[in-house]
Amino acid sequence: MHKISNKDVADHVASCLQLAILFEINAPKPGNVHRQASFHKTSYEHFLASAVAIVPSLKIATAKGILIAEGKLRFANVGIGKIIKDAVERSDSWQHGGNTLLGTILLLSPIAVGAGKTLRERNGILDLAELRTNIKSVTTSTTPEDAVAVYEAIDIAKPGGLNKAPNFDATEASSKQEILRTHTTLFDLFKISTDYDSIAHEWTKNYPIVFDVGFPALCREIKRIENINDAIVHTFLKLLSENPDTLIARKAGSSKAQEVSRRARQVLDQGGLGTRNGKEALAELDRGLRDLENKLNPGTTADLVTASLALLILNGYRP
């Protein structure tokens, strides 16, 4: 069997993850930016620019996984925080729409490292169970320096709805010194916020929503309706209906987030995009989620869908 090159592996993984971002932003998900809807200061084009901008960072992350597979690097020396910060910097420098991909970058970076290791060891063949094991090794092997780098990435992205975490407030400059003084790793920080942030929960629990809910839902929906955009919207609604969006919860409160989840379930119960009633319910939900301050934007759910799409495409899906 011909051995694929490291460059081929890095190019492949980066292309898969970039396509996941493009698919997600293209699909008309309620309350989010997509090809037919923008926010006041953030548009579809800003997301497209970011998807292009972060490709070098995704290749770097994949290359780190390849080095691990070759025995030339340890998981603890990956520098995942620096990779995340680099991607956020690239995104920020290519567009003026503010934070577009911070949550997505946080989820995709460990996937890229894990995929690089898995594909290098298996000569281009993906094993999802092995990928998940490698992702866990990435997230659990982080360092205090990784934590500081992610806090610096947050400074650049300036995401909305950022809560003040006990002892390590991301909005306070002194937190970085405290992280280093107490030897607090990035994984430790995510453990603190796992109960109120779905991305932190994915990091600390080894991606349960992405692997166990989002990816299988996408597979089922694509097989059922053979339309990638509709499959993405239905998967988005499923994730939202079962997991109140933590970005909404931080901006507007947990009761509002739970209400949005109930409405997402109602859309699915009425047939989603497959029926007239479902389409009308979806349009009504979309209208109800849009306001100038984007307080009801299910942005974290969109990030989870992107990571689920990454698995789908890495696993061989092609439109």
C-alpha positions in Angstrom: 0.0 0.0 0.0 1.3 3.4 -0.9 2.1 5.5 2.2 0.4 8.9 2.1 2.6 11.9 3.0 2.3 14.0 6.1 1.4 16.9 3.9 -1.4 14.9 2.4 -2.7 14.1 5.9 -2.5 17.8 7.0 -4.2 19.0 3.8 -6.9 16.4 4.1 -7.8 17.1 7.7 -7.8 20.9 7.2 -10.0 20.6 4.1 -12.5 18.4 6.0 -12.7 20.8 8.9 -13.0 23.9 6.7 -15.8 22.2 4.7 -17.6 21.5 8.0 -17.5 25.2 8.8 -18.7 26.2 5.4 -21.6 23.6 5.5 -22.7 24.9 8.9 -22.7 28.6 8.0 -24.5 27.9 4.8 -27.4 26.0 6.3 -30.4 28.2 7.3 -30.4 27.6 11.0 -32.9 29.6 13.2 -31.4 32.5 15.1 -28.0 32.3 13.4 -26.1 33.9 10.6 -26.4 32.0 7.3 -26.4 32.7 3.6 -29.8 34.4 3.8 -29.5 36.2 7.2 -26.9 38.4 9.0 -26.6 40.0 12.4 -26.3 43.8 12.8 -22.5 43.7 12.7 -21.7 40.2 11.6 -22.5 38.7 8.2 -22.2 35.5 6.3 -19.1 36.9 4.5 -17.4 37.4 7.8 -17.7 33.7 8.5 -16.5 32.7 5.1 -13.4 34.8 5.5 -12.8 33.2 8.9 -13.2 29.7 7.4 -10.4 30.5 4.9 -8.2 32.3 7.5 -7.9 29.5 10.0 -6.8 26.7 7.6 -3.1 27.2 8.4 -3.8 26.8 12.1 -5.8 23.6 11.4 -2.8 22.2 9.4 -0.5 23.1 12.3 -2.8 21.2 14.7 -2.9 18.2 12.4 0.9 18.3 12.0 1.2 18.1 15.8 -0.9 14.9 15.8 1.3 13.4 13.1 4.4 14.1 15.2 2.8 12.3 18.1 2.1 9.3 15.9 5.7 9.3 14.8 6.9 9.4 18.5 8.5 12.9 18.1 6.1 14.8 20.3 4.1 14.2 23.5 0.5 15.3 23.9 1.5 17.6 26.7 3.8 19.5 24.3 1.2 20.0 21.5 0.6 23.6 22.6 -3.1 23.4 21.9 -3.7 26.8 23.5 -1.2 28.5 21.1 -2.9 26.7 18.2 -6.3 28.1 19.3 -4.9 31.6 19.8 -3.2 31.5 16.4 -6.5 30.5 14.7 -8.4 33.3 16.5 -5.8 35.8 15.5 -6.0 34.7 11.9 -9.8 34.9 11.9 -9.7 38.3 13.5 -7.2 39.7 10.9 -9.2 38.5 7.9 -12.6 40.1 8.8 -14.2 42.9 10.7 -17.3 41.2 12.0 -16.1 40.4 15.4 -16.1 36.9 17.0 -17.1 34.4 14.4 -15.4 31.1 15.2 -14.1 31.1 18.8 -16.3 28.2 19.9 -15.8 26.3 16.7 -12.0 26.7 17.0 -12.1 25.4 20.6 -13.9 22.3 19.4 -12.1 21.7 16.1 -8.5 22.1 17.3 -8.4 18.9 19.4 -10.2 17.1 16.6 -7.5 18.2 14.2 -4.7 17.0 16.4 -6.5 13.7 17.1 -7.2 13.2 13.4 -3.6 13.8 12.5 -2.4 11.1 14.8 -5.1 8.6 13.8 -4.7 9.0 10.1 -0.8 8.9 10.3 -0.9 5.7 12.3 -3.5 4.1 10.0 -2.1 5.5 6.7 -5.1 7.6 5.9 -7.8 5.3 7.3 -10.0 6.9 10.0 -11.2 5.0 13.1 -13.7 7.1 15.0 -13.1 5.3 18.3 -9.4 5.8 18.0 -10.0 9.5 17.0 -12.1 10.0 20.2 -9.4 8.4 22.3 -6.8 10.7 20.8 -9.0 13.8 21.3 -9.3 12.9 25.0 -5.5 12.7 25.2 -5.3 16.2 23.7 -7.8 17.8 26.1 -6.6 16.1 29.3 -2.9 16.8 28.6 -3.1 20.6 28.6 -0.9 23.0 30.5 -1.2 26.3 32.3 0.4 27.9 29.3 -2.4 26.5 27.2 -4.9 28.1 29.5 -3.2 31.5 29.3 -3.1 31.3 25.5 -6.8 30.6 25.4 -7.5 33.5 27.7 -5.5 35.7 25.3 -7.6 34.3 22.4 -10.7 35.3 24.3 -9.2 38.8 24.7 -9.0 39.0 20.9 -12.4 37.5 20.1 -14.3 39.3 22.8 -17.2 36.8 22.8 -20.6 37.9 24.0 -22.2 36.5 27.1 -18.9 35.8 28.9 -19.6 35.0 32.5 -17.2 35.7 35.4 -15.7 32.4 36.5 -14.8 32.1 40.1 -11.1 32.9 40.7 -10.3 32.9 37.0 -12.3 35.7 35.4 -11.4 35.7 31.7 -12.0 39.5 31.6 -9.4 40.2 34.3 -5.7 40.5 33.3 -4.6 39.2 36.7 -6.2 35.8 36.0 -3.4 34.9 33.7 -0.8 35.3 36.5 -3.1 33.4 38.8 -3.4 30.5 36.4 0.4 30.2 36.2 0.9 30.6 39.9 -1.6 27.9 40.7 -0.5 25.6 37.9 -4.1 25.5 36.6 -4.4 23.8 33.2 -6.8 24.6 30.4 -8.6 21.3 31.2 -8.9 22.5 34.8 -10.5 25.7 33.6 -13.0 23.9 31.5 -13.9 21.7 34.4 -14.9 24.8 36.4 -17.4 25.9 33.7 -18.6 22.5 32.5 -22.0 22.9 34.1 -22.9 26.1 32.3 -20.9 25.9 29.0 -21.5 23.2 26.5 -18.1 23.6 24.9 -16.4 23.2 28.2 -18.6 20.1 28.8 -17.5 18.6 25.5 -13.9 19.1 26.4 -14.1 17.6 29.9 -16.5 14.7 29.0 -14.8 13.7 25.7 -17.3 15.2 23.2 -20.5 13.3 24.2 -22.9 15.6 22.2 -20.7 15.6 19.1 -20.0 11.9 19.0 -23.1 10.4 20.5 -25.8 12.7 19.3 -24.8 15.2 16.6 -22.8 12.8 14.3 -25.4 10.0 14.4 -28.2 12.5 13.8 -26.4 13.9 10.8 -25.9 10.4 9.4 -29.6 9.5 9.9 -30.9 12.8 8.4 -28.7 12.6 5.3 -29.8 9.1 4.7 -33.4 10.0 5.2 -33.7 13.2 3.2 -30.5 13.3 1.1 -30.2 17.1 1.5 -27.2 18.3 3.5 -28.7 21.7 4.3 -32.0 20.2 5.6 -30.0 17.5 7.5 -28.0 20.2 9.2 -31.0 22.2 10.2 -32.8 19.1 11.6 -29.6 18.1 13.5 -29.3 21.7 14.9 -32.9 21.5 16.1 -32.4 18.1 17.7 -29.3 19.3 19.6 -31.0 22.5 20.6 -34.2 20.7 21.7 -32.2 18.3 23.9 -29.5 20.7 25.2 -30.5 24.3 26.1 -28.0 26.6 24.4 -25.6 27.8 27.0 -24.8 31.0 25.1 -28.5 31.9 25.4 -28.5 30.9 29.0 -25.6 33.2 29.8 -27.1 36.2 27.9 -30.8 35.8 28.7 -31.1 33.3 31.5 -31.6 29.5 31.8 -35.4 29.8 31.7 -35.3 31.5 28.3 -32.8 28.9 27.0 -35.1 26.1 28.1 -38.0 27.9 26.4 -36.1 28.0 23.1 -35.3 24.3 23.4 -39.0 23.6 23.8 -39.8 25.6 20.7 -37.1 23.7 18.8 -38.8 20.4 19.8 -42.1 21.7 18.6 -40.7 22.5 15.2 -39.4 18.9 14.9 -42.7 17.5 16.2 -44.5 19.3 13.4 -42.2 17.8 10.8 -39.5 20.3 10.5 -38.6 21.2 6.9 -40.6 18.2 5.7 -44.0 19.7 6.2 -45.8 23.0 5.7 -46.6 23.3 9.5 -43.0 22.5 10.3 -41.6 25.2 8.0 -44.0 27.8 9.4 -43.0 26.9 12.9 -39.3 27.1 12.0 -39.8 30.5 10.4 -41.7 31.7 13.6 -38.9 30.4 15.8 -36.3 32.1 13.7 -38.1 35.5 13.9 -38.4 35.1 17.7 -34.7 34.5 18.1 -33.5 37.6 16.3 -32.9 40.9 18.0 -30.2 43.6 17.7 -28.3 42.4 20.8 -28.4 38.7 19.7 -29.4 37.6 23.2 -31.2 34.6 21.8 -28.6 33.4 19.3 -28.1 29.7 19.7 -24.4 30.1 18.8 -23.1 27.3 20.9 -25.4 24.8 19.3 -24.0 26.0 15.9 -20.5 25.2 17.1 -21.6 21.7 18.2 -23.1 21.1 14.8 -19.9 22.2 13.1 -17.9 19.7 15.1 -20.4 17.0 14.3 -20.0 17.8 10.6 -16.3 17.6 11.0 -16.7 13.9 12.1 -19.1 13.3 9.2 -16.7 14.6 6.6 -13.6 13.0 8.1 -15.6 9.8 8.1 -16.0 10.0 4.3 -19.2 12.0 3.6 -19.0 14.0 0.3 -21.9 16.1 -1.1 
